[in-house]
Amino acid sequence: MLKLILVRHGETDWNKIRRIQGGGSNTLLNERGREQVVWLAGRLCREQLVAVYSSPLERALVTAQAIAEKHRLGVSVEESLKEIAAGELEGRTLAEVGRHFSHLLLDNLNGGELPRIPGGESLEEAQRRGWQFVQGIAKGHSEGAVAVVTHYFIILGVILAALELPLSAITKFRLSTGSLCALDFDEGAVRLSAFNESIGRTVIG
């Protein structure tokens, strides 16, 4: 069985003030984010990791490096793990746009096609590249545990694809910074065995 551990990076100041932070923003961890990284690295010491993959964005890469160091592993950097490209919405606050970002990404869903953010990408496009990467990992690692450090919309997109749920369900989920989820791949079946485990929150299943 492969245990795929999906890790959301630690907090940044943009997370704190609810500023849209997509694939075009290379923001740094703040003090709380660094505390979350210490917790994640300690928590994942219990796992027998065989590989660590990361988005190239600094907030994810620093998180991944702390986890990998505990296992004496290197970090494989993957462009496909970057956060959704937010285009013209990059850097704007949720107060400015007047809605939660998840809802903005689902505009016109009833028309059958998800909108592409001007200058960016659609939620479906971001999900597709994240899920394709994860499927490759599942083929390449049939056993053990693999950590993938990435971002909010990539993680939720992957989970929805794995569970065969529609993208519209993304508004039903919230994912904390510095958290982990886990998918177990076992003989063709996929099970969500942990969701949003973080400081003060315990694993499910």
C-alpha positions as CSV (number, residue, x, y, z in Angstrom):
1,M,0.0,0.0,0.0
2,L,1.1,3.5,-0.8
3,K,0.4,6.2,1.8
4,L,0.4,9.6,0.1
5,I,0.7,12.4,2.6
6,L,-0.5,15.8,1.2
7,V,1.0,18.7,3.2
8,R,-0.1,22.3,3.0
9,H,2.7,24.7,3.6
10,G,3.0,26.8,6.8
11,E,1.3,30.2,7.2
12,T,2.4,33.4,5.5
13,D,1.4,37.0,6.2
14,W,-0.8,36.8,3.1
15,N,-2.7,33.8,4.5
16,K,-3.2,35.8,7.7
17,I,-4.7,38.8,6.0
18,R,-6.7,36.7,3.5
19,R,-4.9,37.9,0.4
20,I,-5.1,35.8,-2.7
21,Q,-1.8,33.9,-2.9
22,G,-1.6,31.9,-6.1
23,G,1.2,30.4,-8.1
24,G,2.6,33.8,-9.0
25,S,3.3,34.8,-5.4
26,N,6.5,33.6,-3.8
27,T,5.7,34.6,-0.3
28,L,7.7,33.7,2.9
29,L,6.6,31.9,6.0
30,N,5.8,34.1,9.0
31,E,6.5,33.2,12.6
32,R,3.4,31.0,13.0
33,G,4.2,29.3,9.7
34,R,7.7,28.4,11.0
35,E,6.1,27.0,14.1
36,Q,3.8,24.9,12.0
37,V,6.7,23.6,10.0
38,V,8.5,22.4,13.1
39,W,5.3,20.6,14.1
40,L,4.9,19.0,10.7
41,A,8.5,17.8,10.6
42,G,8.1,16.3,14.1
43,R,4.7,14.7,13.2
44,L,6.0,13.1,10.1
45,C,9.0,11.6,11.9
46,R,6.5,8.8,12.7
47,E,6.2,7.9,9.0
48,Q,8.6,5.9,7.0
49,L,9.0,8.3,4.2
50,V,10.7,7.1,1.0
51,A,10.4,10.4,-0.9
52,V,9.5,14.1,-0.5
53,Y,8.1,16.2,-3.4
54,S,7.4,19.9,-3.3
55,S,6.1,22.9,-5.2
56,P,8.9,25.2,-6.1
57,L,7.3,28.1,-4.2
58,E,9.3,29.1,-1.2
59,R,6.5,28.6,1.4
60,A,6.2,25.0,0.3
61,L,9.8,24.3,-0.3
62,V,11.0,25.4,3.1
63,T,8.2,23.2,4.6
64,A,9.3,20.3,2.5
65,Q,13.0,20.7,3.4
66,A,12.3,20.6,7.1
67,I,10.3,17.4,6.6
68,A,12.9,15.7,4.4
69,E,15.8,16.6,6.7
70,K,14.4,14.4,9.4
71,H,14.5,11.4,7.1
72,R,17.8,12.3,5.4
73,L,16.1,12.7,2.1
74,G,16.4,15.2,-0.6
75,V,13.4,17.2,-2.0
76,S,12.2,16.7,-5.6
77,V,10.8,20.0,-6.8
78,E,7.9,19.7,-9.2
79,E,6.4,22.7,-11.2
80,S,3.1,20.9,-11.4
81,L,2.6,21.3,-7.6
82,K,2.5,25.1,-7.8
83,E,-0.7,26.7,-6.5
84,I,-3.4,27.7,-9.1
85,A,-2.3,30.6,-11.2
86,A,-4.5,33.5,-9.9
87,G,-3.7,35.9,-12.8
88,E,-5.4,39.3,-12.3
89,L,-6.6,38.2,-8.8
90,E,-3.1,37.6,-7.5
91,G,-2.4,39.7,-4.5
92,R,-6.0,41.0,-4.0
93,T,-7.7,40.5,-0.7
94,L,-10.9,38.6,-0.3
95,A,-12.5,41.8,1.1
96,E,-11.6,43.5,-2.2
97,V,-13.1,40.8,-4.4
98,G,-16.1,40.4,-2.1
99,R,-16.3,36.6,-2.2
100,H,-14.3,33.5,-1.1
101,F,-11.8,32.5,-3.7
102,S,-13.3,29.0,-4.0
103,H,-16.7,30.5,-5.0
104,L,-15.1,32.8,-7.6
105,L,-13.4,29.8,-9.2
106,L,-16.8,28.1,-9.7
107,D,-18.6,30.9,-11.4
108,N,-20.6,29.8,-14.4
109,L,-20.4,26.2,-13.3
110,N,-24.0,25.7,-14.3
111,G,-22.9,26.4,-17.8
112,G,-20.8,23.3,-17.8
113,E,-17.4,24.9,-18.1
114,L,-15.3,26.4,-15.3
115,P,-14.0,29.9,-15.9
116,R,-10.3,30.6,-16.4
117,I,-9.1,33.4,-14.3
118,P,-7.9,36.3,-16.5
119,G,-4.2,35.9,-16.9
120,G,-4.4,32.6,-14.9
121,E,-6.0,29.2,-15.1
122,S,-9.2,27.4,-14.2
123,L,-9.7,25.2,-11.2
124,E,-10.1,22.3,-13.5
125,E,-6.7,22.9,-15.1
126,A,-5.0,23.1,-11.7
127,Q,-6.7,20.0,-10.5
128,R,-5.7,18.1,-13.7
129,R,-2.0,18.8,-13.3
130,G,-2.0,18.0,-9.6
131,W,-3.9,14.7,-10.1
132,Q,-1.7,13.7,-13.1
133,F,1.3,14.1,-10.9
134,V,-0.2,12.1,-8.0
135,Q,-1.2,9.3,-10.4
136,G,2.4,9.1,-11.5
137,I,3.6,8.9,-7.9
138,A,1.1,6.1,-7.3
139,K,2.5,4.2,-10.3
140,G,6.1,4.8,-9.2
141,H,5.7,4.0,-5.5
142,S,3.6,0.9,-4.8
143,E,4.6,0.8,-1.1
144,G,5.7,3.1,1.7
145,A,4.9,6.7,2.4
146,V,5.5,9.7,0.2
147,A,5.1,13.3,1.3
148,V,3.9,15.9,-1.2
149,V,4.1,19.5,0.0
150,T,1.9,21.8,-2.0
151,H,-1.0,24.2,-1.8
152,Y,-4.7,24.6,-0.9
153,F,-6.4,24.2,-4.3
154,I,-4.0,21.5,-5.5
155,I,-4.5,19.4,-2.3
156,L,-8.3,19.7,-2.4
157,G,-8.4,19.1,-6.2
158,V,-6.4,15.9,-5.8
159,I,-8.6,14.7,-2.9
160,L,-11.8,15.3,-4.9
161,A,-10.4,13.5,-8.0
162,A,-9.3,10.6,-5.8
163,L,-12.7,10.3,-4.2
164,E,-14.5,10.9,-7.6
165,L,-16.3,13.9,-6.2
166,P,-17.3,16.9,-8.3
167,L,-15.2,20.1,-8.2
168,S,-18.3,21.9,-6.9
169,A,-17.7,20.1,-3.6
170,I,-14.6,22.1,-3.0
171,T,-16.6,24.8,-1.2
172,K,-17.6,22.2,1.4
173,F,-14.0,21.9,2.6
174,R,-11.6,24.1,4.5
175,L,-7.9,23.3,4.8
176,S,-5.6,24.9,7.4
177,T,-2.1,26.1,6.7
178,G,0.5,23.7,8.2
179,S,-1.9,20.8,7.9
180,L,-1.7,17.3,6.4
181,C,-4.1,14.9,4.7
182,A,-3.5,11.3,3.6
183,L,-4.7,9.1,0.8
184,D,-4.1,5.4,0.9
185,F,-3.7,3.7,-2.5
186,D,-4.3,0.0,-2.1
187,E,-4.9,-2.4,-5.0
188,G,-6.7,0.1,-7.1
189,A,-8.8,1.5,-4.3
190,V,-8.2,5.0,-2.8
191,R,-9.2,5.9,0.8
192,L,-8.9,9.2,2.6
193,S,-7.3,8.3,5.9
194,A,-6.5,11.7,7.3
195,F,-7.9,15.2,6.6
196,N,-6.7,18.6,7.9
197,E,-4.6,17.2,10.7
198,S,-2.6,20.1,12.2
199,I,-1.6,21.6,15.6
200,G,-4.5,20.8,17.8
201,R,-6.4,18.7,15.3
202,T,-6.1,14.9,15.2
203,V,-6.2,12.4,12.4
204,I,-9.4,10.7,11.2
205,G,-9.8,7.1,10.4
